[in-house]
Amino acid sequence: MKIDTHIHSKYSKDSITPLEDIVRYSQKIGLNAIAITDHDEIEGTWAVRKLKHEGLLLIPGEEVSSTKGHIVALGITDYIKPLQTPAETIDQIHDNAGIAIAAHPYCYYRSGLGDIVQSLDIDAMETKNSRFIFGVSNYLSKKVSEKNNVPPIGASDAHFIKGIGRCYTEIPEADDVDTILKYIKKGKSTAHGERTPMNLIIKEVIRKKGHRTKPKTE
């Protein structure tokens, strides 16, 4: 099955994407499970569960800002507070029944953890993140993942609709979130996908700017 474990909604400060659109598009392109992982925020990951989502498993998630870089928390039962050390962040994720994934670890301009990721108790690592320019960060992540036997993850890191599913993870068939998390931890995952086209990213930046500067009407 195909899953996208890193999607941002309007509850992230850098996205304006409605949850309804995320669900519909994910179903349209054939994803089997998604995670809404807004920056230091879990309102969206709970709100999406109130929507109709036939055939689409919803994994609770959050992209947590640690003091050294971003960590995606999947399957959590509660909010993970930001600005803890990476080790403290991971411990809190595990205490909340979740798994910790290093988000774009070698993409330094987007708060990747860098080489310290090799000393952390992470459960998986994004080796294919679709928001890249030249692909060096993904190449380094893949090498470190293989060297340290850390399960690979493919994720779109989408901040707009057409970015969803550009990179994704394949795992064996699963009927629930717990099974998905177990497959990832056991390394039964493979990362796939491609770069989000730069022209789409530029268009979205312009659209967001216009959205935020548009005068409010009565």
Secondary structure, DSSP 4 states (H G I P E B T S, - for coil): -EEEEEE--TTSTT----HHHHHHHHHHTT-SEEEE--BT--HHHHHGGGS--TT-EEEEEEEEE-SSSEEEEES-SS---SSS-HHHHHHHHHHTT-EEEE-STT-GGGT--GGGGGGS--SEEEEEES--SSSHHHHHHHHHHHHHTPPEEEE--BSSGGGTTSEEEE----SSHHHHHHHHHTT--EEEE-PPPHHHHHHHHHHHHHHHHSPP--
